[in-house]
Amino acid sequence: MAHVTHGPLVMGILNVTPDSFSDGGRYFDPAHAVARGMQMAAEGAAVVDVGGESSRPGAEPVEEAEELRRVLPVVEALSSTVRVSIDTTKPRVAREAVAAGASLVNDISGRLGALASELSVGWVSMHMRGTPRTMQRLTGYDDVVSEVHRHVLDAAAAALGAGTGEVWVDPGIGFAKSAEQNVALLAALPELVAAAHALGASVLVGTSRKGFLGAFGPRAAERPLGVEERLEASLATAVWSFAAGVQMVRVHDVADTVRAAALVGGHRFAA
């Protein structure tokens, strides 16, 4: 059986894009991106996730050459300091990022498991329907929990069977899901963790500052909370994820989440 990673761990989000929903444009310059990646490492990020194509709802695709131009200098600069994952759906981008030092492929398409095995790196199998441009029109499920769990666990089993030594499953919070479906998937995390561990896979969850969190909290009764007002909800869902046994959360606010992870306590994750 493959090794199950123990946590709690924090993956820092580094969007080298002009249009990501939370920090689009802030780290589009490679020097700014590298500085932010180094800062996240210093704040306690176990992994820095470098992405050159926004996956926000409605986002347009990016040409392969442009995505490579955005991410490769950043991956290369950071990989000697901190573990780097490449957030991409493109085989060539994944391949070249691994050559530049990335050791994890964070794949929202769920199609790069065989490539990760070939490259001898880790792989994140996430659930999504359609593309970022179309996904929020594809939220019809008979049973969102069972369908999402089956999808990511089947993909993980295939990857592990093909020899991928490190596999993560991610239920894809916010990707082709309504707010209610996101909450149902969060409530069912203990089930997903148990099933993933039985296979030999680990679990990654990303809720950070996502739109559905804007509907929660006392101020949300007056209006949905904006991106900059969702820190508390992001931390609450991160803590819940850790309490449910999730090994790693993917976040914008690394320092705050690392402190929250320490409060949860590593004893829950002892081997």
Buried (B, 14 or more C-beta within 10 A) or exposed (E): EBEBBBBBBBBBBBBBBEBBBBBBEBBBEBEBBBEBBBBBBEBBBBBBBBBBBBBBBEBEEBEBEEBBBBBBBBBBBBBEBBBBBBBBBBBEBBBBBBEBBBBBBBBBEBEBBBBBBBBEBBBBBBBBBEBBBEBBEBBEBEEBBEEBBEBBBEBBBBBBEEEBBBBBBBBBBBBBBBBEBBBBBBEBBEEBBEBBBEBBBBBBBBBBBBBBBBBBBEEBEEEBBEBEBBBBBBBBBBBBBBBBBBBBBBBBBBBBBBBBBEEBEEEEBEE
